[in-house]
């Protein structure tokens, strides 16, 4: 117990995430493989008519329609097999909610209002803007802020694509294209930082039915692994951040759509 107190005191004054982490080609390749397999699964689901996970879960669908927000770990994409990620961690979460009285055009309008993301998704998004737009594809910038014992500031860029599956169903795919951590007002070299967040892909599915819109958000992120001596302090933080961000994203989207 005394040893843990000493280590925790050192943690408070030295900020363990300042230990350098580097995004290696092997780590990036493992994430890319995970994404490739997951996007193959998504295509199979869509072609087979399995648009929402709730479709085969009537009890949970009723709970979500009644106002519950469901957040659960995403399924491993390679038939449940674990994909080794050297020096990194992949977080995969799926959140589902229902927006009573909403329609797909309202949802689209909110999601494409990038200039207002800093208001819709505060406090985690503190700046936002659209960089370019061509047809149903957008390039956007978000500055992310997270404070949970540690404070992290990130400049992030994404390529986003909207697509209508049919008149009542839409999906949106967002791939991070650049994530740079900020320190003392300047960007650290991309991929050579504290490793809090290196990649972030998001997959939305929306279905208009039952007097509103069901929304499913699937987020997959990549961060550093942590030294064993610090794992008990940091790993929980790195694992908690994506789940908390998912909840903030769902709540912000719902409030903006219903208030639109």
N, C-alpha and C positions, 0 to 999 in steps of 0.2 A: 504494500500500500504506500509506504514511504517513497519507494522508487517511482511509482506512478505519479505521485504528487510532484516530485522533482521534474520528471519528464513533462508533465502538463504545464508546470511553471515555465519551462524552457519553451514550450510550444507557444505560450501567450506572448513571449517577448521576442521570439525569433521568426514567427510565421512560417511554419513548415513548408508551405507551398512555394516559398522562395527557393527551395532546393530545385535547381534547374532540371527541366525535363525536355527531351527532344523528340519530336515526331519523326520516327525513323521510317524508311521506305517499307519495312516489314510491318510496322504498325498500320500505316496507311493502306497497305495492300490487304491486310486482314479486314479492315473496315469496309473497303471497297468490295471485297468478296461477300461480306455479310449483306451489304446493300444490294448487290447483284442478285443474291438468292432471295432476299425479301421482295424485291421488285418483280421477280419471276413469280413468286407466290401471289402477289397482288394481281398480276395479269391473269393467272389461273383462276383466282376468285372471281374477277370481273367477267371472264369468259364463261364461267360456270353459273353466273347469276348470283353468286354469294357476295352481294354488295356490302352489307353490314354484318358484323359479327352477331348482332342481336337477332338477326333473322331466325336463327334456330334456337333462340332462348326466350320463349314467350314470357316467362316469369320476370327475367331481368328487363325485358323490353317494357313491361308494364311498370316496373319500378322507375325506370328512366323517364318514361312518359309522365309519371307522377311527380317528377322533380329531382330524383336522385342523380348525382353525377358519379359515374363509374370510372375508376382508374385502376388498371391492372397491368402486370408485366406483359410485354409482347412475346409471342411465341418464337422460339428459335426457328429460323427459316430453313435450315437444312434437316428437315424431318426430325427436329428435336435434338440434333447433334450439336454439341458445343463447338464453337469456332475459337481456336486459340488466337489471342490477340497479344502478341509480345509487347511488353512495356505499356500496355494500354488497357482501358476498360470501355466496353460498349454498354450503354444504357438504352433500353428499349421499353417504352411505355405506350399504352393505348388508353385514351380517355373518351368517354361517350356521354352525351347529354341530349336533351330534347328542348327545343325552343318553341313553346306553344304560340300559335298565331303567326309564326314567321313563314316566309316563302323564300325560295331560292334566290330571286332577284335581290332581296334585302341582304341576304348573306353575301352574295357576290359584291354588292356595293360596299359593304363594310370591309371585307377582306382586301379589296383593291384600293382602299383609302389609306395608302401607306403613309401619307403625311401626318395622319392622325394616330398612327400606331403608338406614338409616345403618350397619347392620352388614353387610348383604348387599353393598352397593356401595361400601364404604369403599375408598380414602380420598377418593374424589371426592364422596360424599354424607356430610355430617357431621351432618345433622339431617333428620328426616322425620316426617310425620304425615298421617293421613287427616282431611280437613276435613269432608266430607259423603259420603253414599252413598245412592243410590236405584236399586234394581234392579241392573242390570249397569253402572251408571255411577258414577264416583267423581270427587271433587275432592280433590286432594292437594297437599301442600307439601313441597318438597325444598330444602335449603340445599346448594349446590354449592361445592366448594373445588378450586381448581386452582393448582398451583405448578410452574412451568416457566420458570425465570429470573424471571418475574413471578409475583405472587400475586394471584389473583382470587377473590372471595367473592360468591356470588349467591343471592338469595332468589327461588325460582321456584315457580310454581303451574301445575297441569295439570288438564285435564278428560280423563278416561280412560273408554273404552267397551269392554267385552268382548262378544264375539259368537261363538256356535258356528256354524260353517259346516255341519258335520254331526257325528255322534257322535265322530269321530276327528280333526277339524280345527277349530281355533279361531284367531280373529284379534283383536288388541287395537290400538286407535287412541288415541294420546295427543297432545293439542294443548296447547302452552303457552298460558296465559291471562294470565300476568304474570311478567316477569323484571326484577328490580331489583338493581342492583349495590350492594355494600356498600363503604363507605370510612370508616375511623376510627369504626366502630361504628354508622354511620347509613346509611340508604339514599340513594343518589343519585336524582334525578328519573328516572322510568322513560323510557327512550329518549333520555336526555340524559346520557351517561356516557362511559366509555371505549370502548363498543361491542364488548366482547369476546363477548357473546352477547345477541342481541335476541329470537330466536325459536328454538324447538326442538320439532319434531314427530317422533313415533316410531310406527312401524307394525310390529307383531309378527305373524308367522304361525307356527302350530305344527301339525305333523302327526304323529300317533301311528302308527308303522309300523316294521317291521323290528326289533321288540323294544325300541323306545325312542321318543323324540320328536325329530323334526327341528325346529329353531328358526331362523327367519329374522327378523332385526331390521333395519329400514330407518329411518335417522335423517336428518332434513333440518333444518339449522340456518342461521340468519342472523346474520352479524356485520358489523362495519364494514369498509369498504375502508380502505386505508392510504395516507398520502402517499408519493409515489414515492421520496423521499429515505430513507424509513424502511422501504420495502417489503422490501428484502433481509433485514432483521432481524426484522420482525414478521409478515410474511405467512406465513412458514413455521410460526410458532407458532400463528397462528389456524387454519391448515389442518391442523396436526397434532393439535390438541386434540380435534376430533370423532372422528378415527380412534382415538386412544388411549382416549377415552371409550367407544367402541363395544367395544373389546377388553375393557375393564374390566367393561362391562355383561354381555357374553356370559359371561365367566369367573365373575362373581358369581352370575349366574342359574344356571348349570350347577352350581356348588358348592352353592348353596342347595337346588336341586331334588333333586340326588342325595343330599344329607344330610338331606332332609326326612323 
